[in-house]
């Protein structure tokens, strides 16, 4: 499984969360403590918003701990909203096209989880992507396919409902094929103004997700990036949150 973090609030340098803390995302790429695998070295990505409507993005297939360009970018880029992700591949190729966060227009999306028995389901899930969006399909992951299918389901108008409809359709296909492996979806996405994060799984065992209000804004993480674990609140299974930049998060049920 992968590890990720998302931030929205007062502009800060990316390094304050990605590089500097004692259990930063770069540290988690080597020594994650709440994931199936301790090492997440199959690539990484960062995405950030600045003066433009659409976000910037940098992805690489090298492990996060060995890429000097990542640390340089994070020490110079300051943003009010950014995503970062370190990848542990689950059966698809290690390539830039498969690195999170995924981008479409003004949206960014990151996922930690799995579609059980993905090779059997891939064509059916890709068929959920509308023709006008399929050209944006550059990789082979289940994560990107879910994201594009949700865009086709009205992500811009009904953000939570779009993902729910896609996940329900995938679960129906899994049942029809008698696939017993779980569908797990711990994810976060943004339109550059609001940020959503959810934690859900068909077997009620979704990957971990935490949040806290820091001094400058909201932080959402796969696992805490510092030693102050009592300051972090777990998102319960079947739960989610949404927040605008500078505002307190609102919790909701995701099912």
C-alpha positions, 0 to 999 in steps of 0.5 A: 500500500502507498502513503500520502499527505494533503495540506490546505491552509496558509501557504507553506513550503512543501518541505514542512510536511514532505521532508522535515518532520521526524516521520515525514513522507520521505521517511515513510517511503523508507519506514512506514509503520501502518502499511502492509509494506514498510517500504514505498519505493516505487515512485512518488509525486507531488502536486500543488496550486499557486497562481494558476487554476490548474495545479503543477505536478512533479512525478518520478519513478525513483524512490522519494528518498533518493531524488534530490530534485524532490527535496529541492522543489519542496524547499522552494515551492510554497503553496496553500494546497498541495498533495504528496504521495509515495507509491508501493506498486500492487501489480502494475508497472513502475512508471511516471504515468502510474505515479500519484497524484493524478491530474485532470483539469483543475483536479488532483486525486490520490488513492491508497488501496486496491481493486481486488483481482484488477487484471480481471476487472480492468476492461470493465472498469475502463469501460466506465470512463466516457470516450471524451475522457479516455484520452486522459488515461495515460497509465494502467492503475486501478486508481487512475481508472476510478478517478476518470470514471468518477469525472464521468459520473459528475465529479465537478457537480457531486463529488462524493456521489460520483465516487460512490457510484463508481465504487458501487458499480465496481463492487457489482462487477466483482460480485458478478465475477465472484471475486472475493478479494476486497475493494479498498478506497482510502483517497483524497481529491481536490478541485483547488478550492476544497479538499475531500478525503474518505476511508472505505473498504468492502471488507471494512478494513480500509487503509489508515487515514488521519487528520489534524488542524495544524498552526497553518491549516488542515493536514490529512495523512496516511499516518502521522508525520510527527511524534504528536500522535495524540494530536491526530484524529483517525477517520473512521471506516466509512467516514470522510471529510471535506474542507475549504482552504482556511475553514474547519473540516466537515465530517460525513459518511461514505458508503 
